[in-house]
Amino acid sequence: MQIGIIGMGDMGKLYALSFVNAGYKVCGADMPLRFTDLKNELEPKGIEILIDGHEVARKSDFIIYCVEAEKIDEVVATFARSTKYGAIVSGQTSVKHPEIAAFEKHLSLDTQIVTCHSLHGPAFSPEGQTLVVVRHRATDEVYAQALEVYQSLKSNIIEMDDYREHDRIVADTQAVTHMGFESMGSAWKNAGFFPWDNPAYAGGIDNVKILTTLRIFSYKSHIYAGLAILNPYAQKQVKYYAQAESELFKLMICENEKEFREKIYAARDFVFHESRSLLLLDDNIMKEFSLSDADHKQKPNSHLSLLSMVYAWYKMGVNPYDNLICQTPPFKLRLGIAEYLFKNEAMLEESINTALYDKSIRGDDLEFHTAVHEWASIIGYGDLKGYKEHFEAAKSFFANRLNDGRDLSAEMIKRLGK
């Protein structure tokens, strides 16, 4: 079977190399201006580089569009008429609504559609990672062929029949998760300090927060913008998160302990019910991964970001453990540290008291509150340009530590996953 990849960016190249290593014939194309560089880089590795997507579509039995979600309609419209008769077509976008709409609009009815989503970035090999495969339009025979191709990647495959279910789960595991960490990054940037220099962020949970935030900002903004803005379920869930955070923050500044505790405990009892199979992150490992050069004496932290996430899950009636089928490292870490906080009575009590009565952390919580609503507004307005600009502003603030953060977070993910 001839595999063709339209869009030879980081993920396109990763998959081209993976399929070649699995024994498939692979061709690919990107924008014409990249033709010579890609040819020199990849043809020695066994990947045929063609001049454009028309050539790829004409000769390939299995075509994968590896392009940004916001550009998928334009790209499919350009090359759809060259699709080989009976070909299987897939996409690698993280949000499937615009992708499926483009396929249905531009591809002929004889085209088989078995799409996918790799729940990892280009820095990771597909082997052992989660790969969602969505059967949208395919006979049993063709679906079996497509599944065989995907299985060659040695990923953990999750099969789905409905792209809408994929987008609903991903709204939680990716869009809202990313927005929570992005809000932390924006808050620290707006406050003008690096969290690893602050004793309030010296604990194991805070190391996970910091490294995951840096990990997200080390990648390209378009990856996250499409997930948040083009996924119809994401806007609703982001709105719930912002409302949950706002409810808690108002109770904090009013020092309304009775109602604050009622909401936190109700959320705890729903999300971390005794029937859940817990992740049980190791605090000793979390404490190892600090970016600080100093030996800070740890100060109490309200952990408002985690209180808000758990309360939002409760308000939405979402069991985040069900969504682990589409887990990404940031989502699993976020659920893991929320679980660690809420299942540790002494730490949760400290967090509640700090949120309500410790004025020394209130300024940081205000910055986080403001950042959450900035991000929620951008996503709510569907402002792709504004999202990318907001992302880049925080990214530039942390620029000198992004590589360190990505490397350390990769090691931390590996250690905590054992």
C-alpha positions as CSV (number, residue, x, y, z in Angstrom):
1,M,0.0,0.0,0.0
2,Q,1.2,3.5,-0.9
3,I,0.9,6.0,1.8
4,G,0.8,9.7,1.0
5,I,1.1,12.6,3.4
6,I,-0.1,16.1,2.5
7,G,1.6,18.5,4.9
8,M,5.2,17.7,5.9
9,G,5.5,19.7,9.1
10,D,6.7,18.2,12.3
11,M,3.9,15.7,12.6
12,G,3.8,14.9,8.9
13,K,7.5,14.0,9.0
14,L,7.2,12.0,12.1
15,Y,4.5,9.8,10.6
16,A,6.2,9.5,7.2
17,L,9.3,8.2,8.9
18,S,7.3,5.9,11.1
19,F,5.5,4.4,8.2
20,V,8.7,3.9,6.2
21,N,10.2,2.1,9.2
22,A,7.2,-0.1,9.2
23,G,7.9,-1.2,5.6
24,Y,5.4,1.0,3.7
25,K,6.1,3.1,0.6
26,V,5.6,6.7,1.5
27,C,5.4,9.9,-0.4
28,G,4.7,13.4,0.7
29,A,4.4,17.1,-0.2
30,D,4.2,20.5,1.4
31,M,4.3,24.0,0.1
32,P,6.4,24.2,-3.2
33,L,9.0,26.5,-1.5
34,R,9.9,23.7,0.9
35,F,10.3,21.1,-1.9
36,T,14.1,21.2,-2.2
37,D,14.8,21.2,1.5
38,L,12.4,18.4,2.2
39,K,13.7,16.3,-0.7
40,N,17.3,16.7,0.6
41,E,16.3,15.9,4.2
42,L,13.9,13.0,3.6
43,E,14.6,11.2,0.4
44,P,17.8,9.7,1.8
45,K,15.5,8.2,4.5
46,G,13.3,6.5,2.0
47,I,10.5,9.1,1.7
48,E,9.6,10.3,-1.8
49,I,9.0,14.1,-1.9
50,L,6.6,15.3,-4.6
51,I,6.0,18.8,-5.8
52,D,2.4,19.2,-4.5
53,G,-0.6,17.5,-3.0
54,H,-2.1,16.7,-6.4
55,E,0.8,14.3,-7.1
56,V,0.5,12.7,-3.7
57,A,-3.3,12.3,-4.0
58,R,-3.1,10.7,-7.5
59,K,-0.7,7.9,-6.5
60,S,-1.6,7.1,-2.9
61,D,-3.9,4.4,-1.6
62,F,-3.9,5.9,1.9
63,I,-3.8,9.8,2.1
64,I,-3.2,11.6,5.4
65,Y,-3.8,15.4,5.6
66,C,-1.3,16.7,8.3
67,V,-2.3,20.4,8.2
68,E,-3.7,22.9,10.8
69,A,-7.4,22.6,11.6
70,E,-8.0,26.2,10.5
71,K,-6.5,25.4,7.1
72,I,-8.0,22.0,6.5
73,D,-10.9,23.1,4.3
74,E,-8.7,25.2,2.0
75,V,-6.2,22.4,1.6
76,V,-8.7,19.6,1.0
77,A,-10.6,21.8,-1.5
78,T,-7.3,22.3,-3.4
79,F,-6.3,18.6,-3.7
80,A,-9.6,16.6,-3.4
81,R,-10.2,16.4,-7.1
82,S,-6.9,14.5,-7.5
83,T,-7.8,11.8,-5.0
84,K,-7.2,8.3,-6.3
85,Y,-10.4,6.3,-6.9
86,G,-11.2,4.2,-3.8
87,A,-8.5,5.7,-1.7
88,I,-8.7,5.9,2.1
89,V,-8.4,9.4,3.4
90,S,-7.5,10.5,6.9
91,G,-6.6,13.7,8.7
92,Q,-4.4,14.4,11.7
93,T,-6.1,17.5,13.1
94,S,-6.9,17.6,16.8
95,V,-10.5,18.7,16.3
96,K,-12.6,16.7,13.8
97,H,-15.6,18.9,13.1
98,P,-13.9,21.1,10.5
99,E,-12.0,18.2,9.1
100,I,-15.0,15.9,8.6
101,A,-16.9,18.9,7.1
102,A,-14.1,19.5,4.6
103,F,-14.0,15.8,3.7
104,E,-17.7,15.5,3.2
105,K,-17.8,18.8,1.2
106,H,-14.9,18.1,-1.2
107,L,-14.3,14.4,-1.5
108,S,-16.2,12.1,-3.8
109,L,-18.6,9.5,-2.3
110,D,-16.3,6.6,-3.3
111,T,-13.6,7.9,-0.9
112,Q,-13.3,5.9,2.3
113,I,-12.8,8.1,5.4
114,V,-11.0,6.6,8.4
115,T,-9.4,9.5,10.3
116,C,-7.1,9.7,13.3
117,H,-5.7,11.9,16.1
118,S,-2.4,11.2,17.8
119,L,-2.5,12.4,21.4
120,H,1.1,13.4,21.5
121,G,3.5,15.9,20.0
122,P,6.2,15.5,17.4
123,A,8.9,15.1,20.1
124,F,7.5,11.6,20.9
125,S,7.6,8.4,18.8
126,P,4.1,7.1,18.1
127,E,5.1,3.8,19.7
128,G,3.2,3.4,23.0
129,Q,1.3,6.7,22.6
130,T,-2.5,6.9,22.3
131,L,-3.9,7.1,18.8
132,V,-7.6,7.7,18.3
133,V,-9.0,6.1,15.1
134,V,-12.4,7.3,13.9
135,R,-14.3,5.2,11.4
136,H,-16.4,7.8,9.6
137,R,-17.2,6.3,6.1
138,A,-15.7,2.9,5.3
139,T,-16.7,-0.7,4.5
140,D,-15.6,-3.4,6.9
141,E,-12.9,-4.6,4.5
142,V,-11.5,-1.1,4.1
143,Y,-11.7,-0.3,7.8
144,A,-9.7,-3.5,8.5
145,Q,-7.0,-2.3,6.0
146,A,-6.8,1.1,7.5
147,L,-6.6,-0.3,11.0
148,E,-3.7,-2.5,9.9
149,V,-1.8,0.6,8.7
150,Y,-2.4,2.4,12.0
151,Q,-1.4,-0.6,14.0
152,S,2.0,-0.5,12.3
153,L,2.7,2.6,14.4
154,K,2.6,0.4,17.5
155,S,0.4,3.0,19.3
156,N,-2.3,2.3,21.8
157,I,-5.3,2.5,19.5
158,I,-8.7,3.8,20.7
159,E,-11.4,3.1,18.1
160,M,-14.4,5.4,17.8
161,D,-17.4,5.5,15.4
162,D,-18.4,9.1,16.0
163,Y,-16.1,12.1,15.5
164,R,-18.4,14.1,17.7
165,E,-17.6,11.9,20.7
166,H,-13.9,12.5,20.0
167,D,-14.3,16.2,20.0
168,R,-16.4,16.2,23.2
169,I,-13.8,14.3,25.1
170,V,-10.9,16.3,23.7
171,A,-12.6,19.5,24.7
172,D,-11.8,18.4,28.3
173,T,-8.6,16.5,27.9
174,Q,-6.9,19.1,25.7
175,A,-8.7,22.5,25.2
176,V,-9.7,23.2,28.8
177,T,-6.6,21.6,30.2
178,H,-4.3,23.7,28.0
179,M,-6.3,26.9,28.8
180,G,-5.8,26.2,32.5
181,F,-2.0,25.9,32.2
182,E,-1.9,28.9,29.7
183,S,-3.8,31.0,32.3
184,M,-1.1,30.1,34.9
185,G,1.6,31.2,32.4
186,S,-0.2,34.5,31.6
187,A,-0.7,35.2,35.3
188,W,3.0,34.7,36.1
189,K,3.9,36.8,33.1
190,N,1.5,39.6,34.1
191,A,2.8,39.5,37.7
192,G,6.3,39.8,36.4
193,F,8.0,36.8,38.2
194,F,9.1,33.3,37.4
195,P,7.3,30.9,39.7
196,W,10.4,28.8,40.4
197,D,11.8,31.8,42.2
198,N,8.8,32.1,44.5
199,P,8.5,30.0,47.7
200,A,4.7,29.7,47.1
201,Y,5.5,27.5,44.1
202,A,8.1,25.2,45.7
203,G,6.1,22.0,46.2
204,G,5.8,18.9,44.1
205,I,2.4,19.8,42.7
206,D,3.8,23.2,41.7
207,N,6.7,21.6,39.9
208,V,4.2,19.8,37.8
209,K,2.2,23.0,37.1
210,I,5.4,24.9,36.1
211,L,6.9,22.2,33.9
212,T,3.6,21.4,32.1
213,T,3.0,25.1,31.5
214,L,6.5,25.5,30.0
215,R,5.9,22.4,27.9
216,I,2.8,23.8,26.4
217,F,4.4,27.2,25.6
218,S,7.4,25.4,24.0
219,Y,5.2,24.3,21.1
220,K,3.5,26.3,18.4
221,S,0.4,28.4,19.1
222,H,-1.7,27.1,16.2
223,I,-1.8,23.6,17.8
224,Y,-3.7,24.9,20.8
225,A,-5.7,27.7,19.0
226,G,-7.5,25.3,16.7
227,L,-8.3,22.9,19.6
228,A,-9.9,25.6,21.6
229,I,-11.7,27.7,19.0
230,L,-12.7,25.2,16.3
231,N,-14.0,22.6,18.7
232,P,-17.7,23.4,19.3
233,Y,-17.6,21.6,22.7
234,A,-14.6,23.5,23.9
235,Q,-16.2,26.9,24.2
236,K,-18.9,25.5,26.4
237,Q,-16.4,23.7,28.7
238,V,-14.1,26.7,28.8
239,K,-17.1,28.9,29.9
240,Y,-17.9,26.4,32.7
241,Y,-14.3,26.5,33.9
242,A,-14.3,30.4,33.9
243,Q,-17.6,30.5,35.8
244,A,-16.4,27.9,38.3
245,E,-13.2,29.9,39.0
246,S,-15.2,33.1,39.3
247,E,-17.6,31.6,41.8
248,L,-14.8,30.4,44.0
249,F,-12.8,33.6,43.7
250,K,-15.8,35.7,44.8
251,L,-16.2,33.5,47.9
252,M,-12.5,33.8,48.6
253,I,-12.4,37.6,48.6
254,C,-15.7,37.7,50.7
255,E,-14.1,35.1,53.1
256,N,-17.4,33.1,52.8
257,E,-15.9,29.9,54.3
258,K,-19.2,28.0,54.7
259,E,-20.3,28.2,51.1
260,F,-16.7,27.8,49.8
261,R,-16.2,24.6,51.7
262,E,-19.6,23.3,50.6
263,K,-18.7,23.7,46.9
264,I,-15.2,22.2,47.3
265,Y,-16.4,19.2,49.3
266,A,-19.3,18.5,46.9
267,A,-16.8,18.6,44.0
268,R,-14.4,16.3,45.8
269,D,-17.1,13.8,46.6
270,F,-18.3,13.7,43.0
271,V,-14.9,13.6,41.1
272,F,-12.9,11.5,43.6
273,H,-15.6,9.1,44.5
274,E,-14.4,5.9,46.2
275,S,-15.3,3.9,43.0
276,R,-12.6,5.8,41.0
277,S,-9.4,4.0,40.0
278,L,-6.9,6.6,41.2
279,L,-3.7,7.7,39.4
280,L,-1.7,8.1,42.6
281,L,1.2,10.3,41.5
282,D,4.4,10.0,43.6
283,D,5.1,13.2,45.5
284,N,8.7,12.3,46.0
285,I,9.2,12.2,42.2
286,M,7.2,15.4,41.7
287,K,9.5,17.2,44.2
288,E,12.6,16.2,42.3
289,F,11.7,18.2,39.2
290,S,12.3,21.8,40.3
291,L,13.8,24.6,38.1
292,S,14.8,26.6,41.2
293,D,18.4,27.3,42.0
294,A,17.5,28.1,45.6
295,D,16.4,25.8,48.4
296,H,13.1,27.6,49.1
297,K,11.1,27.1,52.3
298,Q,7.7,26.2,50.9
299,K,4.8,28.6,51.6
300,P,1.2,27.6,51.5
301,N,-0.6,27.9,48.1
302,S,-4.3,28.2,47.4
303,H,-4.1,26.0,44.3
304,L,-7.0,28.0,42.8
305,S,-6.4,26.5,39.4
306,L,-6.9,23.0,40.7
307,L,-9.9,23.8,42.9
308,S,-11.5,25.5,39.9
309,M,-10.9,22.6,37.6
310,V,-12.4,20.0,40.0
311,Y,-15.4,22.3,40.7
312,A,-15.9,22.8,37.0
313,W,-16.0,19.0,36.4
314,Y,-18.6,18.8,39.2
315,K,-20.7,21.5,37.7
316,M,-20.6,19.9,34.2
317,G,-21.2,16.4,35.5
318,V,-18.0,15.2,33.9
319,N,-16.1,12.2,35.2
320,P,-12.5,13.0,34.1
321,Y,-11.4,9.4,34.7
322,D,-13.7,8.3,31.9
323,N,-11.8,10.7,29.6
324,L,-8.5,9.1,30.3
325,I,-9.2,7.0,27.1
326,C,-8.1,10.1,25.2
327,Q,-5.5,11.2,27.7
328,T,-2.6,13.4,26.9
329,P,0.4,13.9,29.3
330,P,-0.8,17.4,30.4
331,F,-4.4,16.1,31.1
332,K,-3.1,13.1,33.0
333,L,-0.8,15.3,35.1
334,R,-3.5,17.8,35.8
335,L,-5.9,15.2,36.9
336,G,-3.1,13.5,38.9
337,I,-2.1,16.6,40.8
338,A,-5.8,17.5,41.4
339,E,-6.3,14.0,42.8
340,Y,-3.2,14.3,45.0
341,L,-4.5,17.6,46.4
342,F,-8.1,16.5,47.0
343,K,-7.2,13.1,48.5
344,N,-4.7,14.6,50.9
345,E,-6.9,16.0,53.7
346,A,-4.1,18.1,55.3
347,M,-3.1,19.6,52.0
348,L,-6.7,20.3,51.0
349,E,-7.3,22.0,54.3
350,E,-4.2,24.1,53.9
351,S,-5.3,25.1,50.4
352,I,-8.8,26.1,51.6
353,N,-7.5,28.2,54.5
354,T,-4.9,29.8,52.2
355,A,-7.5,30.6,49.6
356,L,-9.8,32.2,52.2
357,Y,-7.5,34.0,54.6
358,D,-3.9,34.3,53.3
359,K,-3.6,37.8,51.9
360,S,0.0,37.2,50.8
361,I,-1.2,34.9,48.0
362,R,-4.2,36.9,47.0
363,G,-2.4,39.0,44.5
364,D,-1.3,35.9,42.6
365,D,-4.9,34.5,42.7
366,L,-6.1,37.8,41.3
367,E,-3.6,37.6,38.4
368,F,-4.8,34.0,37.7
369,H,-8.5,35.1,37.9
370,T,-7.8,37.8,35.4
371,A,-5.9,35.5,33.1
372,V,-8.6,32.9,33.1
373,H,-11.2,35.4,31.9
374,E,-8.8,36.9,29.3
375,W,-8.4,33.4,27.8
376,A,-12.1,32.6,28.1
377,S,-13.1,35.8,26.3
378,I,-10.6,35.1,23.5
379,I,-11.9,31.6,23.0
380,G,-15.5,32.7,23.4
381,Y,-15.2,35.3,20.7
382,G,-13.5,32.7,18.4
383,D,-10.5,35.0,18.0
384,L,-7.8,32.8,16.4
385,K,-5.5,35.8,15.9
386,G,-6.0,37.0,19.4
387,Y,-5.3,33.6,20.8
388,K,-2.0,33.3,19.0
389,E,-0.9,36.8,20.1
390,H,-1.8,36.1,23.7
391,F,0.0,32.8,23.6
392,E,3.2,34.3,22.0
393,A,3.2,37.1,24.7
394,A,3.5,34.5,27.5
395,K,5.8,32.3,25.4
396,S,8.3,35.2,25.0
397,F,8.3,35.8,28.8
398,F,9.5,32.2,29.4
399,A,11.7,31.9,26.3
400,N,14.9,31.2,28.2
401,R,13.5,28.2,30.1
402,L,11.2,26.6,27.5
403,N,13.7,24.0,26.3
404,D,14.6,23.1,29.9
405,G,11.0,22.9,30.7
406,R,10.2,20.6,27.8
407,D,13.2,18.3,28.5
408,L,12.5,18.1,32.3
409,S,8.8,17.6,31.7
410,A,9.4,14.7,29.3
411,E,11.6,13.0,32.0
412,M,9.0,13.7,34.7
413,I,6.2,12.3,32.5
414,K,8.3,9.1,32.0
415,R,9.1,8.8,35.7
416,L,5.5,9.4,36.9
417,G,4.1,7.0,34.3
418,K,6.0,4.0,35.7
